Amino acid sequence: QVQLVESGGGLVQPGGSLRLSCAASGIIVSRRDMGWYRQAPGKQRDLVAHISSGGTTNYVDAIKGRFTISRDDAKNTVYLQMNSLKPEDTAVYYCKAFGPPFDAYWGQGTQVTVSS
């Protein structure tokens, strides 16, 4: 059984930082492309950061230079370090393990709220 469990969300002031974790079981994250998505109220879920199985990272322009996706193979965990947070970063953040439709997985999501 595959599980992706996100943690690390919360309430933070503008300019603050959070680190999200996505702990995987049932798959090996280093053998998968992994990603972080976010979904704000009333909006679609969008990919914001991606790490390939080979370790190549990609980001959407809105978070470049502020967020960093990384992977700890020993812990089978993917991270999203978020710095210089802005109110517009407020969303539910989801971890995804990419694969064919029958073999792609989502976490349950973690809420990030940026507000003073």
RODRENBA-191020 format. One record per atom (N, C-alpha, C): atom name; x, y, z. Coordinates in steps of 0.1 Angstrom, whole numbers, plus 5000, padded with zeros to 4 digits. Atoms other than C-alpha are relative to their C-alpha. Example, Ala and Ser with C-alpha at 12.3 -4.5 7.8 and 13.67 -1.06 7.14 Angstrom:
<r atom="N" c1="5009" c2="4988" c3="5000"/>
<r atom="CA" c1="5123" c2="4955" c3="5078"/>
<r atom="C" c1="5009" c2="5012" c3="5000"/>
<r atom="N" c1="4991" c2="4989" c3="5000"/>
<r atom="CA" c1="5137" c2="4989" c3="5071"/>
<r atom="C" c1="4992" c2="5011" c3="5008"/>
END
This chain:
<r atom="N" c1="5008" c2="4988" c3="5000"/>
<r atom="CA" c1="5000" c2="5000" c3="5000"/>
<r atom="C" c1="5009" c2="5012" c3="5000"/>
<r atom="N" c1="4992" c2="4988" c3="5002"/>
<r atom="CA" c1="5014" c2="5034" c3="4989"/>
<r atom="C" c1="4994" c2="5011" c3="5009"/>
<r atom="N" c1="5004" c2="4989" c3="4993"/>
<r atom="CA" c1="5012" c2="5063" c3="5013"/>
<r atom="C" c1="5010" c2="5011" c3="4999"/>
<r atom="N" c1="4992" c2="4987" c3="5000"/>
<r atom="CA" c1="5024" c2="5099" c3="5010"/>
<r atom="C" c1="4994" c2="5008" c3="5011"/>
<r atom="N" c1="5005" c2="4992" c3="4988"/>
<r atom="CA" c1="5021" c2="5118" c3="5043"/>
<r atom="C" c1="5008" c2="5013" c3="5001"/>
<r atom="N" c1="4994" c2="4987" c3="4999"/>
<r atom="CA" c1="5027" c2="5155" c3="5042"/>
<r atom="C" c1="4999" c2="5005" c3="5015"/>
<r atom="N" c1="5000" c2="4993" c3="4987"/>
<r atom="CA" c1="5036" c2="5176" c3="5073"/>
<r atom="C" c1="5007" c2="5012" c3="4999"/>
<r atom="N" c1="4992" c2="4988" c3="5000"/>
<r atom="CA" c1="5050" c2="5209" c3="5082"/>
<r atom="C" c1="4993" c2="5013" c3="4997"/>
<r atom="N" c1="5008" c2="4988" c3="5003"/>
<r atom="CA" c1="5022" c2="5233" c3="5072"/>
<r atom="C" c1="4997" c2="5007" c3="5013"/>
<r atom="N" c1="5004" c2="4992" c3="4988"/>
<r atom="CA" c1="5009" c2="5260" c3="5095"/>
<r atom="C" c1="4998" c2="5014" c3="4996"/>
<r atom="N" c1="5002" c2="4985" c3="5001"/>
<r atom="CA" c1="5004" c2="5297" c3="5100"/>
<r atom="C" c1="5013" c2="5007" c3="5002"/>
<r atom="N" c1="4988" c2="4992" c3="4999"/>
<r atom="CA" c1="5033" c2="5320" c3="5093"/>
<r atom="C" c1="4998" c2="5014" c3="4995"/>
<r atom="N" c1="5001" c2="4986" c3="5005"/>
<r atom="CA" c1="5038" c2="5357" c3="5089"/>
<r atom="C" c1="5007" c2="5002" c3="4987"/>
<r atom="N" c1="4993" c2="4997" c3="5013"/>
<r atom="CA" c1="5048" c2="5372" c3="5056"/>
<r atom="C" c1="5015" c2="5002" c3="5003"/>
<r atom="N" c1="4986" c2="4999" c3="4999"/>
<r atom="CA" c1="5085" c2="5369" c3="5051"/>
<r atom="C" c1="5006" c2="4988" c3="5008"/>
<r atom="N" c1="4995" c2="5012" c3="4993"/>
<r atom="CA" c1="5087" c2="5337" c3="5072"/>
<r atom="C" c1="5003" c2="4988" c3="4992"/>
<r atom="N" c1="4996" c2="5012" c3="5007"/>
<r atom="CA" c1="5097" c2="5302" c3="5064"/>
<r atom="C" c1="4993" c2="4988" c3="5006"/>
<r atom="N" c1="5005" c2="5013" c3="4996"/>
<r atom="CA" c1="5083" c2="5267" c3="5065"/>
<r atom="C" c1="5007" c2="4989" c3="4992"/>
<r atom="N" c1="4995" c2="5011" c3="5008"/>
<r atom="CA" c1="5096" c2="5233" c3="5055"/>
<r atom="C" c1="4989" c2="4989" c3="5000"/>
<r atom="N" c1="5009" c2="5011" c3="5001"/>
<r atom="CA" c1="5071" c2="5208" c3="5042"/>
<r atom="C" c1="5007" c2="4987" c3="4998"/>
<r atom="N" c1="4995" c2="5013" c3="5002"/>
<r atom="CA" c1="5078" c2="5171" c3="5043"/>
<r atom="C" c1="4990" c2="4991" c3="4994"/>
<r atom="N" c1="5008" c2="5010" c3="5006"/>
<r atom="CA" c1="5064" c2="5143" c3="5023"/>
<r atom="C" c1="5007" c2="4986" c3="5002"/>
<r atom="N" c1="4994" c2="5013" c3="4997"/>
<r atom="CA" c1="5072" c2="5109" c3="5038"/>
<r atom="C" c1="4993" c2="4989" c3="4992"/>
<r atom="N" c1="5006" c2="5010" c3="5009"/>
<r atom="CA" c1="5066" c2="5080" c3="5014"/>
<r atom="C" c1="5002" c2="4986" c3="5006"/>
<r atom="N" c1="4999" c2="5015" c3="4998"/>
<r atom="CA" c1="5059" c2="5043" c3="5020"/>
<r atom="C" c1="4994" c2="4993" c3="4989"/>
<r atom="N" c1="5005" c2="5007" c3="5011"/>
<r atom="CA" c1="5053" c2="5017" c3="4995"/>
<r atom="C" c1="5005" c2="5003" c3="4986"/>
<r atom="N" c1="4993" c2="4997" c3="5012"/>
<r atom="CA" c1="5073" c2="5034" c3="4968"/>
<r atom="C" c1="5014" c2="5005" c3="5004"/>
<r atom="N" c1="4987" c2="4994" c3="4998"/>
<r atom="CA" c1="5109" c2="5046" c3="4965"/>
<r atom="C" c1="5001" c2="5013" c3="4993"/>
<r atom="N" c1="5001" c2="4987" c3="5006"/>
<r atom="CA" c1="5110" c2="5083" c3="4959"/>
<r atom="C" c1="5012" c2="5003" c3="4991"/>
<r atom="N" c1="4988" c2="4998" c3="5009"/>
<r atom="CA" c1="5145" c2="5082" c3="4943"/>
<r atom="C" c1="4998" c2="4994" c3="4987"/>
<r atom="N" c1="5003" c2="5006" c3="5013"/>
<r atom="CA" c1="5130" c2="5061" c3="4915"/>
<r atom="C" c1="4988" c2="5006" c3="4993"/>
<r atom="N" c1="5011" c2="4994" c3="5006"/>
<r atom="CA" c1="5102" c2="5084" c3="4908"/>
<r atom="C" c1="5003" c2="5015" c3="4998"/>
<r atom="N" c1="5001" c2="4986" c3="5000"/>
<r atom="CA" c1="5096" c2="5119" c3="4897"/>
<r atom="C" c1="4990" c2="5004" c3="5010"/>
<r atom="N" c1="5008" c2="4995" c3="4989"/>
<r atom="CA" c1="5081" c2="5138" c3="4926"/>
<r atom="C" c1="4997" c2="5015" c3="4999"/>
<r atom="N" c1="5003" c2="4986" c3="5001"/>
<r atom="CA" c1="5063" c2="5171" c3="4929"/>
<r atom="C" c1="4992" c2="5005" c3="5011"/>
<r atom="N" c1="5008" c2="4993" c3="4991"/>
<r atom="CA" c1="5047" c2="5196" c3="4951"/>
<r atom="C" c1="4990" c2="5009" c3="4992"/>
<r atom="N" c1="5011" c2="4992" c3="5006"/>
<r atom="CA" c1="5013" c2="5211" c3="4940"/>
<r atom="C" c1="4995" c2="5009" c3="5011"/>
<r atom="N" c1="5007" c2="4992" c3="4990"/>
<r atom="CA" c1="4993" c2="5238" c3="4957"/>
<r atom="C" c1="4986" c2="5004" c3="4994"/>
<r atom="N" c1="5013" c2="4996" c3="5004"/>
<r atom="CA" c1="4956" c2="5247" c3="4956"/>
<r atom="C" c1="4994" c2="5010" c3="5010"/>
<r atom="N" c1="5006" c2="4989" c3="4992"/>
<r atom="CA" c1="4942" c2="5280" c3="4968"/>
<r atom="C" c1="4985" c2="4999" c3="4999"/>
<r atom="N" c1="5015" c2="5000" c3="5000"/>
<r atom="CA" c1="4905" c2="5284" c3="4976"/>
<r atom="C" c1="4994" c2="5005" c3="4987"/>
<r atom="N" c1="5006" c2="4996" c3="5012"/>
<r atom="CA" c1="4885" c2="5285" c3="4944"/>
<r atom="C" c1="5008" c2="4999" c3="4988"/>
<r atom="N" c1="4990" c2="5001" c3="5011"/>
<r atom="CA" c1="4915" c2="5278" c3="4922"/>
<r atom="C" c1="5003" c2="4985" c3="4997"/>
<r atom="N" c1="4996" c2="5014" c3="5004"/>
<r atom="CA" c1="4928" c2="5247" c3="4904"/>
<r atom="C" c1="5013" c2="4997" c3="5007"/>
<r atom="N" c1="4988" c2="5005" c3="4994"/>
<r atom="CA" c1="4956" c2="5226" c3="4918"/>
<r atom="C" c1="5011" c2="5001" c3="4990"/>
<r atom="N" c1="4989" c2="4998" c3="5009"/>
<r atom="CA" c1="4989" c2="5236" c3="4902"/>
<r atom="C" c1="5013" c2="4995" c3="5005"/>
<r atom="N" c1="4986" c2="5005" c3="4997"/>
<r atom="CA" c1="5024" c2="5221" c3="4901"/>
<r atom="C" c1="5009" c2="5012" c3="5003"/>
<r atom="N" c1="4991" c2="4988" c3="4997"/>
<r atom="CA" c1="5049" c2="5245" c3="4918"/>
<r atom="C" c1="5015" c2="4995" c3="5000"/>
<r atom="N" c1="4986" c2="5005" c3="4999"/>
<r atom="CA" c1="5080" c2="5223" c3="4922"/>
<r atom="C" c1="5001" c2="4986" c3="4996"/>
<r atom="N" c1="4999" c2="5014" c3="5005"/>
<r atom="CA" c1="5093" c2="5191" c3="4906"/>
<r atom="C" c1="5015" c2="4996" c3="5001"/>
<r atom="N" c1="4986" c2="5005" c3="4999"/>
<r atom="CA" c1="5123" c2="5169" c3="4912"/>
<r atom="C" c1="4999" c2="4986" c3="4992"/>
<r atom="N" c1="5000" c2="5013" c3="5008"/>
<r atom="CA" c1="5131" c2="5141" c3="4887"/>
<r atom="C" c1="5007" c2="4989" c3="5008"/>
<r atom="N" c1="4993" c2="5011" c3="4993"/>
<r atom="CA" c1="5144" c2="5107" c3="4897"/>
<r atom="C" c1="5015" c2="5002" c3="4999"/>
<r atom="N" c1="4985" c2="4997" c3="5001"/>
<r atom="CA" c1="5178" c2="5119" c3="4885"/>
<r atom="C" c1="5004" c2="5012" c3="5009"/>
<r atom="N" c1="4997" c2="4989" c3="4991"/>
<r atom="CA" c1="5176" c2="5149" c3="4909"/>
<r atom="C" c1="4999" c2="5014" c3="4994"/>
<r atom="N" c1="5002" c2="4987" c3="5006"/>
<r atom="CA" c1="5169" c2="5177" c3="4884"/>
<r atom="C" c1="4987" c2="5006" c3="5005"/>
<r atom="N" c1="5012" c2="4993" c3="4994"/>
<r atom="CA" c1="5146" c2="5203" c3="4899"/>
<r atom="C" c1="4995" c2="5011" c3="4990"/>
<r atom="N" c1="5006" c2="4990" c3="5008"/>
<r atom="CA" c1="5122" c2="5227" c3="4882"/>
<r atom="C" c1="4989" c2="5007" c3="5009"/>
<r atom="N" c1="5009" c2="4992" c3="4992"/>
<r atom="CA" c1="5100" c2="5255" c3="4896"/>
<r atom="C" c1="4992" c2="5009" c3="4991"/>
<r atom="N" c1="5007" c2="4989" c3="5007"/>
<r atom="CA" c1="5073" c2="5278" c3="4885"/>
<r atom="C" c1="5005" c2="5013" c3="5004"/>
<r atom="N" c1="4993" c2="4987" c3="4998"/>
<r atom="CA" c1="5083" c2="5314" c3="4882"/>
<r atom="C" c1="4996" c2="5007" c3="5013"/>
<r atom="N" c1="5005" c2="4993" c3="4988"/>
<r atom="CA" c1="5061" c2="5325" c3="4912"/>
<r atom="C" c1="5008" c2="4996" c3="5012"/>
<r atom="N" c1="4993" c2="5004" c3="4988"/>
<r atom="CA" c1="5083" c2="5306" c3="4936"/>
<r atom="C" c1="5015" c2="4999" c3="4998"/>
<r atom="N" c1="4985" c2="5001" c3="5003"/>
<r atom="CA" c1="5118" c2="5306" c3="4919"/>
<r atom="C" c1="5007" c2="5009" c3="5010"/>
<r atom="N" c1="4992" c2="4992" c3="4991"/>
<r atom="CA" c1="5144" c2="5318" c3="4943"/>
<r atom="C" c1="4996" c2="5000" c3="5014"/>
<r atom="N" c1="5005" c2="5000" c3="4986"/>
<r atom="CA" c1="5122" c2="5313" c3="4974"/>
<r atom="C" c1="4998" c2="4986" c3="5005"/>
<r atom="N" c1="5003" c2="5014" c3="4996"/>
<r atom="CA" c1="5113" c2="5276" c3="4974"/>
<r atom="C" c1="5011" c2="4991" c3="4995"/>
<r atom="N" c1="4990" c2="5010" c3="5004"/>
<r atom="CA" c1="5136" c2="5246" c3="4972"/>
<r atom="C" c1="4994" c2="4986" c3="5002"/>
<r atom="N" c1="5004" c2="5014" c3="4999"/>
<r atom="CA" c1="5125" c2="5210" c3="4965"/>
<r atom="C" c1="5013" c2="4992" c3="5002"/>
<r atom="N" c1="4988" c2="5009" c3="4998"/>
<r atom="CA" c1="5149" c2="5183" c3="4978"/>
<r atom="C" c1="4994" c2="4986" c3="5004"/>
<r atom="N" c1="5004" c2="5014" c3="4997"/>
<r atom="CA" c1="5149" c2="5146" c3="4986"/>
<r atom="C" c1="5011" c2="4994" c3="5009"/>
<r atom="N" c1="4991" c2="5008" c3="4992"/>
<r atom="CA" c1="5164" c2="5125" c3="5013"/>
<r atom="C" c1="4998" c2="4986" c3="4998"/>
<r atom="N" c1="5003" c2="5013" c3="5004"/>
<r atom="CA" c1="5168" c2="5091" c3="4999"/>
<r atom="C" c1="5000" c2="4990" c3="5012"/>
<r atom="N" c1="5000" c2="5009" c3="4989"/>
<r atom="CA" c1="5177" c2="5075" c3="5032"/>
<r atom="C" c1="4987" c2="5000" c3="5008"/>
<r atom="N" c1="5012" c2="4998" c3="4992"/>
<r atom="CA" c1="5145" c2="5088" c3="5048"/>
<r atom="C" c1="4988" c2="4998" c3="4990"/>
<r atom="N" c1="5010" c2="5002" c3="5009"/>
<r atom="CA" c1="5125" c2="5082" c3="5016"/>
<r atom="C" c1="4989" c2="5011" c3="5001"/>
<r atom="N" c1="5008" c2="4989" c3="4997"/>
<r atom="CA" c1="5112" c2="5117" c3="5020"/>
<r atom="C" c1="5003" c2="5012" c3="4990"/>
<r atom="N" c1="4998" c2="4988" c3="5008"/>
<r atom="CA" c1="5107" c2="5148" c3="4998"/>
<r atom="C" c1="4997" c2="5012" c3="5008"/>
<r atom="N" c1="5002" c2="4988" c3="4993"/>
<r atom="CA" c1="5109" c2="5183" c3="5011"/>
<r atom="C" c1="4997" c2="5012" c3="4991"/>
<r atom="N" c1="5001" c2="4987" c3="5007"/>
<r atom="CA" c1="5098" c2="5218" c3="5001"/>
<r atom="C" c1="5003" c2="5010" c3="5010"/>
<r atom="N" c1="4996" c2="4989" c3="4991"/>
<r atom="CA" c1="5117" c2="5245" c3="5019"/>
<r atom="C" c1="4994" c2="5013" c3="4994"/>
<r atom="N" c1="5007" c2="4988" c3="5005"/>
<r atom="CA" c1="5097" c2="5277" c3="5016"/>
<r atom="C" c1="5005" c2="5012" c3="5008"/>
<r atom="N" c1="4995" c2="4988" c3="4993"/>
<r atom="CA" c1="5113" c2="5310" c3="5024"/>
<r atom="C" c1="4993" c2="5013" c3="4994"/>
<r atom="N" c1="5006" c2="4987" c3="5005"/>
<r atom="CA" c1="5102" c2="5347" c3="5020"/>
<r atom="C" c1="4986" c2="4998" c3="4996"/>
<r atom="N" c1="5014" c2="5003" c3="5003"/>
<r atom="CA" c1="5066" c2="5335" c3="5022"/>
<r atom="C" c1="4992" c2="5013" c3="4998"/>
<r atom="N" c1="5009" c2="4989" c3="5003"/>
<r atom="CA" c1="5039" c2="5358" c3="5008"/>
<r atom="C" c1="4986" c2="4996" c3="5002"/>
<r atom="N" c1="5014" c2="5004" c3="4999"/>
<r atom="CA" c1="5002" c2="5359" c3="5014"/>
<r atom="C" c1="4994" c2="4992" c3="4989"/>
<r atom="N" c1="5005" c2="5007" c3="5012"/>
<r atom="CA" c1="4996" c2="5347" c3="4979"/>
<r atom="C" c1="5005" c2="4985" c3="4999"/>
<r atom="N" c1="4996" c2="5014" c3="4999"/>
<r atom="CA" c1="5014" c2="5314" c3="4989"/>
<r atom="C" c1="4991" c2="4992" c3="5008"/>
<r atom="N" c1="5010" c2="5008" c3="4992"/>
<r atom="CA" c1="4985" c2="5305" c3="5011"/>
<r atom="C" c1="4992" c2="4990" c3="4991"/>
<r atom="N" c1="5006" c2="5011" c3="5007"/>
<r atom="CA" c1="4971" c2="5272" c3="4999"/>
<r atom="C" c1="5001" c2="4987" c3="5007"/>
<r atom="N" c1="4997" c2="5014" c3="4995"/>
<r atom="CA" c1="4968" c2="5235" c3="5006"/>
<r atom="C" c1="5011" c2="4995" c3="4991"/>
<r atom="N" c1="4988" c2="5005" c3="5007"/>
<r atom="CA" c1="5001" c2="5219" c3="4995"/>
<r atom="C" c1="4999" c2="4985" c3="5000"/>
<r atom="N" c1="5000" c2="5014" c3="5002"/>
<r atom="CA" c1="5001" c2="5184" c3="4981"/>
<r atom="C" c1="5012" c2="4995" c3="4994"/>
<r atom="N" c1="4989" c2="5008" c3="5005"/>
<r atom="CA" c1="5028" c2="5159" c3="4974"/>
<r atom="C" c1="4995" c2="4990" c3="4990"/>
<r atom="N" c1="5004" c2="5010" c3="5010"/>
<r atom="CA" c1="5026" c2="5138" c3="4943"/>
<r atom="C" c1="5012" c2="4991" c3="4995"/>
<r atom="N" c1="4990" c2="5009" c3="5006"/>
<r atom="CA" c1="5045" c2="5107" c3="4931"/>
<r atom="C" c1="4995" c2="4997" c3="4986"/>
<r atom="N" c1="5004" c2="5002" c3="5014"/>
<r atom="CA" c1="5044" c2="5107" c3="4893"/>
<r atom="C" c1="5001" c2="4986" c3="4995"/>
<r atom="N" c1="4999" c2="5013" c3="5006"/>
<r atom="CA" c1="5037" c2="5076" c3="4872"/>
<r atom="C" c1="4988" c2="4999" c3="4991"/>
<r atom="N" c1="5012" c2="5002" c3="5008"/>
<r atom="CA" c1="5011" c2="5061" c3="4849"/>
<r atom="C" c1="4988" c2="5002" c3="5008"/>
<r atom="N" c1="5012" c2="4997" c3="4992"/>
<r atom="CA" c1="4975" c2="5069" c3="4858"/>
<r atom="C" c1="4997" c2="4989" c3="5011"/>
<r atom="N" c1="5003" c2="5010" c3="4990"/>
<r atom="CA" c1="4972" c2="5036" c3="4876"/>
<r atom="C" c1="5011" c2="4999" c3="5011"/>
<r atom="N" c1="4988" c2="5001" c3="4991"/>
<r atom="CA" c1="5005" c2="5042" c3="4895"/>
<r atom="C" c1="5005" c2="5014" c3="5004"/>
<r atom="N" c1="4996" c2="4986" c3="4995"/>
<r atom="CA" c1="5005" c2="5079" c3="4905"/>
<r atom="C" c1="4992" c2="5002" c3="5013"/>
<r atom="N" c1="5006" c2="4999" c3="4986"/>
<r atom="CA" c1="4998" c2="5089" c3="4941"/>
<r atom="C" c1="5001" c2="5014" c3="5005"/>
<r atom="N" c1="5001" c2="4987" c3="4993"/>
<r atom="CA" c1="4988" c2="5119" c3="4961"/>
<r atom="C" c1="5001" c2="4999" c3="5015"/>
<r atom="N" c1="5002" c2="4999" c3="4986"/>
<r atom="CA" c1="4992" c2="5129" c3="4997"/>
<r atom="C" c1="4987" c2="5006" c3="5003"/>
<r atom="N" c1="5013" c2="4995" c3="4995"/>
<r atom="CA" c1="4964" c2="5142" c3="5018"/>
<r atom="C" c1="5000" c2="5015" c3="5000"/>
<r atom="N" c1="4999" c2="4986" c3="5000"/>
<r atom="CA" c1="4976" c2="5178" c3="5017"/>
<r atom="C" c1="5003" c2="5006" c3="5014"/>
<r atom="N" c1="4997" c2="4992" c3="4988"/>
<r atom="CA" c1="4989" c2="5203" c3="5043"/>
<r atom="C" c1="4997" c2="5014" c3="4998"/>
<r atom="N" c1="5004" c2="4986" c3="5001"/>
<r atom="CA" c1="4975" c2="5238" c3="5049"/>
<r atom="C" c1="5012" c2="5009" c3="5003"/>
<r atom="N" c1="4991" c2="4990" c3="4997"/>
<r atom="CA" c1="4999" c2="5267" c3="5046"/>
<r atom="C" c1="4993" c2="5013" c3="4999"/>
<r atom="N" c1="5006" c2="4987" c3="5000"/>
<r atom="CA" c1="4986" c2="5301" c3="5056"/>
<r atom="C" c1="5010" c2="5011" c3="5004"/>
<r atom="N" c1="4990" c2="4989" c3="4998"/>
<r atom="CA" c1="5007" c2="5333" c3="5053"/>
<r atom="C" c1="4991" c2="5012" c3="5003"/>
<r atom="N" c1="5008" c2="4989" c3="4996"/>
<r atom="CA" c1="4991" c2="5361" c3="5072"/>
<r atom="C" c1="5006" c2="5007" c3="5012"/>
<r atom="N" c1="4995" c2="4993" c3="4988"/>
<r atom="CA" c1="5000" c2="5388" c3="5097"/>
<r atom="C" c1="4989" c2="5002" c3="5010"/>
END
